[in-house]
Amino acid sequence: MALLTINKGSNFQSRVGGLISVVLGSLSLANALCILVLWTKNNMPSNINTKKQTTGYVEFKWSESSIFLLLQDFTSFADPF
């Protein structure tokens, strides 16, 4: 049975490519660990870009209540008959 493969094609693998992958993976892991250590020690600066300031406030009084609460106890046994 003849297989339809090309034996002369390259495998797209090399020592340089593997070395680059290992170096980039190691740098990424080291960066993640550094960020994790800074985060656990609360040394990461916060990213606050805007500053909000309260200049005044207003209190509202409602003449009618618009929210109603109804509490029911479903834990007790009630015999309907």
C-alpha positions in Angstrom: 0.0 0.0 0.0 1.5 3.3 -1.1 1.1 6.2 1.3 0.6 9.7 -0.1 3.3 11.5 2.0 6.2 13.6 0.9 9.4 12.3 2.5 11.5 15.2 1.2 9.6 17.9 3.1 11.1 19.5 6.2 9.6 18.9 9.6 9.8 22.6 10.5 11.8 21.7 13.6 15.2 22.9 14.6 17.4 23.3 17.7 17.2 27.1 17.4 13.4 27.0 17.3 13.3 24.7 20.3 15.7 26.9 22.2 13.7 30.0 21.5 10.5 28.2 22.7 12.2 27.1 25.9 13.6 30.6 26.6 10.3 32.4 25.9 8.4 29.9 28.0 10.8 30.3 30.9 10.6 34.1 30.7 6.8 34.0 30.7 6.8 31.7 33.7 9.3 33.9 35.6 7.1 37.0 34.8 4.0 35.2 36.1 5.7 34.2 39.3 7.0 37.7 39.9 3.6 39.1 39.4 2.1 36.5 41.7 4.7 37.3 44.5 4.0 41.0 44.2 0.3 40.4 44.3 0.4 38.2 47.4 2.6 40.7 49.3 0.3 43.6 48.3 3.1 45.4 46.5 1.4 45.9 43.2 0.4 49.5 42.5 -3.2 50.1 41.8 -4.3 51.3 38.4 -6.5 54.3 39.3 -6.7 56.5 36.2 -9.6 58.7 37.3 -10.3 60.7 40.4 -13.8 61.0 41.6 -14.9 63.7 44.0 -18.2 64.2 45.7 -19.3 67.8 45.5 -22.7 67.4 47.1 -25.5 65.1 47.8 -29.2 65.2 48.0 -31.6 63.2 50.2 -34.9 62.1 48.9 -38.0 61.4 51.0 -40.7 59.3 49.4 -44.3 60.0 50.3 -45.4 56.5 49.4 -43.5 53.3 49.8 -42.9 51.5 46.5 -41.2 48.4 47.9 -43.2 45.8 49.9 -41.7 42.9 51.8 -43.7 39.8 52.6 -42.0 37.2 54.9 -43.3 33.7 55.0 -42.2 30.9 57.2 -42.1 27.6 55.3 -40.3 25.6 58.0 -43.4 25.0 60.2 -45.9 22.3 59.4 -49.4 23.5 58.7 -52.2 20.9 58.3 -54.7 22.1 55.6 -57.5 19.8 56.9 
